[in-house]
Every structure is written in C-alpha cells, then in structure tokens.
Amino acid sequence: MATEAHGSESSLAFHPMDQFKPVSLFGDGTIHWYTVTNVTLWMAITVLAIVLLLVVGSRGRAMVPSKGQSIAELMYGFVYKMVEDVAGKDAIRYFPYIMTLFSFIVFANILGLLPLSFTTTSHIAVTGVLALLVFTFVTVLGFVKNGSKFLALFWISSAPLAVRPLLAVIELISYFVRPVSHSIRLAGNMMAGHAVIKVFAGFAAIAAISPVSILAITAMYGLEILVAFIQAYVFTILTCVYLKDALHPAH
C-alpha cells in the first residue's frame, strides 16, 4: 500500500518551471553560448513567421488585400500611429526599429502558446538583451541629437533649486533602472501565465477536479492570448516614451 501510494503521488508530481529550461537540440552536454537550443530554435521560428507575414504575405500589395496583407497592414498602422502619437513626428524615422521590436515580441508571445513550443520572451536573457538595446539606442541618440543638453532630462528646472540635486540623483538612478524594469516586466508576465497553466494542467490528472481544471486552463489560455498582445504593446510604448525623452529631453 505504501509503495502504491508513493507511486500515485509521484505520478502526480509536476514541475511548472521545467518548461522554461533551455535544452540542447543536439546531445545532452553542457550548454554554451553557441549551442543550438530550444530557445534559439523558437527565436528562429519567430523570425521566419514575421518574414512570412510581413514580407511574403504582403508582397502582392493588392487593392483588395488578402488576410495576410490585412494583418500586416493592421500591425503597420497600429505601430506607426503609436510612434507618431507618443514620440512625435520626428520619431517616424526610427519606426522600422520599433516595428521590428513589436513584431518580434508579439510573435514570440503568440508562438509560445502553441503546444510543445517554447516561450522565448519568458527568458530574462532574451528580454534583457532587447531592453539593453533600447537603452543603448536611446542614450546614444540622446547625446548625438542634443549633446550635453540631453542631461537636462535629469535636471528638473521647475523644482525648487534646493531639491534639484536630490531629484537629479533620483532621476539618474531611475534612468539606469529602465532596462531592468523593461525586461523583467515582459519576462515575468510571460513566465507567470505559463506556469499557472502548467499547474492547472497538473491537477487535470485528478479525476475529481479535472473538469474544473480544464475550465481554468481554458480561461487562462484566453487570458494569455490577451497578455501576449498587451505585453508587446507595453514594451513597445515604453520604448516610444524613452525615444521621446532622447529626442526632447527638456520636455
């Protein structure tokens, strides 16, 4: 009886975080920076999906658009208006970069919901690189466009003179924390949702609560589809805000 109980207990054991482990596609050795893993595979699939939709799917440029062209044009118009509204018309020249960011994140999020797939945006190594690229880009752009005037971003001229140095330190710290919050927000939300789905899936093996578990999985899956778009939007709109600061530091 004890052995039987132990076997039943171990059969119900599940580890929600195992789905986020990088796994080598060729062998089980140590993973190095050049090792081809499930992470790199799904990043490549993400890029391929973007090319198929935005390049191949819209190459006809028909007056009556196909479904693929309609989706591509909808994404294009959505991101273009976001850049224009948030960062201003002079930020339109940087639209290709913003569009690339949004496309990669939203496709990676959606593809991560497929069975047996891998959510690359759940890894801080991926979102951290994206956030650091944005941080480096806007910082360099700020100094190139404004020179030393870019430092006005940290000097609150409307505040009383006595507290300006303290506010400058706070603004400087918050500025360098940007890539941390920018990356953790995306990775944390994607990881949390998938982990919850995995937990509910584990409880589906228990007959008594299986129907409730399946309903919870369905609800969470629908929520995760919404989160996939929202997190891509949040990451992109924050990039636009940072871009606005680089172009107009005194505003």
N, C-alpha and C positions, 0 to 999 in steps of 0.2 A: 504493500500500500504506500509505503514511504517513497519507494522508487517510482511508483506510478504517479504519485503526487508531484514528485520532483520533475518527472518528465513533462507532466502537464504544465507545470509552472514555467519551465524553460522554453516550452513551445510557444508560450505567450510573450516571452521576452522580446522586446524590440528596442532599438536604439535610434531615436529620431534624428540624431546628429550624424549618423553614419552616411546619410545621403549627400553630405557636403564634403566628404573626403576625396581629395584628388587621388586618382588611381591611374597607374601607368597602363597604357594600352598594349605595350609590348614587354611582357615579363613582369616580375614582381620585385625587382630590385629597388634600390634607393632612387627616389625622385630627385633629379637635378633640374636646374633652370632650363635645360634644353630637352628634357624628357617630354615626349608626347603623351599627354594625359587626357582624361575625360573633360577637363577644363578647356584645354586648347582645342579639342575636337569640337565642342559645342560653341566655342567662340568662332571657329571657322565656319560652322554651320550657320551661325548668326549672320556673319558677313555675307555668306552665299545667299541666304534668304533676302537680305537687303538688296543685293545686286539683282536678284531675280525679280523683285517687286519694283524697285525704283529705276532700274536701268532697262532690263529686258521687258518687264510688264508695261512700261510706258513709252517704249521706243516708237510705237505706231503714231502717237500723238494725234489720234483721230478726233474729229469734231464731236462724234458720239463716242465717248470713252468706254473702254471695256471695264470690267470690275477691277482689274489690277491697276489700270490707269486712274480710275476714280479714287481708289485708296491712296495711290501715290500723290495725286493732286491734292487730296484732302490733307494728308500729312504735310505736304509742302506749304499749303496755305496756312495751316494751323501754326507751324513753327515760324513762318515768315511774319505773320501778324504778331506773334509773341515777341520776337526780336524787335520789331518796329515799335510796338506799344511800350515795352519795358525799357529797352536800351536806347531807343531813338533811331531816327532815320540814318544817322551817320554810322550806326552799327550794322547796317544791312550788308556791308562789305564782308562782315565776318559770319554771315548767315550760313555758308557751307559748313563751317566748323560746328556751329550749333545744331544744324540739321543732322550732321553725322553723329553727334553725341546722342541726340534724341532717338534717332533711328536704331542705333546700336543698343541702347538701354531698353527701349520698348520691345524690340525683337528678342533680346536675350531674356527679358522677363516672361514674355509670352511663350517662347520655346521651352522655358524651364517648367512650364505646366504640363508638357506632354509626358505621357507615361515613359518611364525608363530614360528620361532626359536628365540634364544637369543644369542647374540654375547658376550660370557664371557670375551673375550680379549678386549672389549671396556671399561671394568671397571678397573680403576686405582687400586682398591683393589686387583684384580687378578694379573695384570701385575706388580704391586708394590711388591707383595709377591715373584713372580718369580725373579724379579730384585734383591731384597734383599737377596734371597737365593744364587744367583750367586755371589753377592758382598761378602757375608759372607764366601762362599765356597772358592773363590779365595784368599781372605785376609788371612784366616786361613791356607790355603795351602801354601801361600807365606811365612809365618813365619815358618811353620813346615818344609818346604823344604830348606829354606835359612837362617832362624834365623834372626839376625839383618841385614844381608846383603840385606834383602828384602827392607830395607829403601833406598837402592841405587836407587830404582825406582823414588824417589823424589829428588835425588841429581844429578844434571846434571853436571857431571865431565868434559864434553867437553866445557862447558861455562866458560867465564872469572870468576875468583874467586869472584870478587866484586858483581856480579849479581846472584851468585848461591843461596844465602839465599832467595832472592826475588823469583827466579824461583822455589825454594823448596816450598814456601808458595803457589804459583800458582798451582804447581803440586799436592800439598796436597788437595787444595780446589777442583780441577778438579777430583781428585780421589774419594772424598766423594760425588761429584755430579753425579757420574756414575749411581747409581741406580735410580736417579730421571730422568735423560735423557733416560736411558734404558727403563724405564717403560712408561713414558709419550709418547715417540715416537710410541710405539706399540698401546697403548690405544687411543691416539689422532688420528692416521691414521684410525683405525677401526671405531671409532665413527664418524669421519667426513664423510667418504664414505657412511655409512648407513644413516646418517642424510640427506645427499644430495639426496639419493634415495627416502627417505620419502617425501622430499619437492616436487620432481618431481611427485611422486605418488599422492600427494595432488592436484596438478594442473591438473592431468588427469581427474578430475571430471568436468572440464570446457570444454565443447564441442569444443569451438573454437580453443583451443590449445592442445586438447587431443592427436592427432597424434604425434605432436612434443614432448609432454611429454613422450609418450610411447617409442619413439625413444631414448630420453635422458635416460630413465630408463634402456633400453636395453644396451646402451653404457656404462652407469655407472656400471651396473651389471657385464659386461665383464671386465671392469677395476678393479672392486673389487675382482674378482677371481684372477687376476694378483697380486693385492696388498696383498691378503691373503698369497700368497706364498712368495712374496718379503719381507713382514714384518716378517714372520717366519725366513726367511734367514738372514735378518739384525740382528734380536735379537740373533740368534744362532752364527753368525760370530763375533759379538761383544763379546759374551761370550768366544769364542775361543781366541780373542785378549786379553781379560782380563786374561784368563788362561795362555797364553804365558807370560804375564807380571809377573804372580805369579811364573812360573817355571824358567824364565830367566829375573830377574829384571834389570840386568846390561846391557841388550842388547837393 
